């Protein structure tokens, strides 16, 4: 059976995006073109692959089975075609990275401008989200996560600062009105601004000093989902709404400006920095190989 890779890619893009319009925005193709490509593929295979409604598109059972095998297979095809990149003067192509919001804000700004200047024929696409994802299923070449969230079959390369800390801060007006806690347990009597994981679990506040570790679950007037809404917590803290716990590098500019003051600094927990990770069971595309080499040659 003669199959068209364009049709297969169109089907996979629509299935992943959950709709023709979203897939069109993600791929740069037209929604009508994607629809026609999927229709031709279904006619060629003699089976419906997508259930279409006015509001959504979802794979049929046959479509879901095809996706399971198709994603890795097309990845291998792309890797095979990428082999010719080694014969170019400069690597070219697209590098798609899945990273947490914190890495997009605190790690990549120190790396990407230099990398893109060094490799002008490489385009980088960043997908920023804090939930752990299947890289191959989402079409990403690599991701950035912390050690405790890495799968065992992944290759990990250190990226960014090797030691980070969670810091606590409050506006001077809040400290003047409510005082500053002297021990982590004092936070139970303060207005604390919290973040919540996508799983629904609140982010715990952990503290460490002289070998002693303490975890507290304070309460407060504002909770936001982890992601871009963290900026809202930061703004609320600077307005005097309560105490915030966040990456030290995220809060450092506010400490330097005096819009926030450090709280319980002697208890701030430190932890290893993040890793660039990618599957070890497939060929490494040239853009990713160039990025890995660049990261290794420019330690933070």
Number of C-alpha atoms within 10 A of each C-alpha: 5 5 10 13 12 13 20 18 18 25 28 23 21 25 21 18 19 18 22 25 17 15 22 20 12 12 15 9 14 14 19 12 14 24 19 14 19 24 17 14 22 17 12 13 12 9 12 16 24 22 12 14 9 6 7 11 17 18 21 16 13 12 20 15 12 16 20 11 10 18 17 15 12 17 19 16 11 13 16 14 11 18 13 11 15 12 8 8 7 15 21 19 16 17 20 20 22 28 24 22 18 21 21 16 14 14 20 16 11 13 17 15 10 12 17 14 10 13 16 12 14 21 13 17 12 15 16 19 17 20 15 14 13 12 17 15 15 15 18 20 20 23 24 27 22 16 16 8 11 18 12 9 11 14 15 22 15 20 23 20 14 13 10 16 15 20 24 22 27 28 24 20 17 20 18 10 9 13 11 20 16 13 12 19 14 12 20 14 12 17 19 23 23 26 22 16 14 12 8 9 10 16 14 14 19 17 21 15 11 7 5 8 11 13 12 14 14 18 15 16 10 15 17 17 18 21 18 14 13 20 13 14 24 23 13 18 23 23 16 19 21 25 29 26 24 19 16 18 17 16 21 16 12 18 17 10 9 14 19 27 23 22 22 16 14 14 21 20 17 16 12 14 18 24 21 24 26 24 19 12 9 12 15 20 24 22 23 21 14 20 20 19 11 17 19 13 9 14 12 13
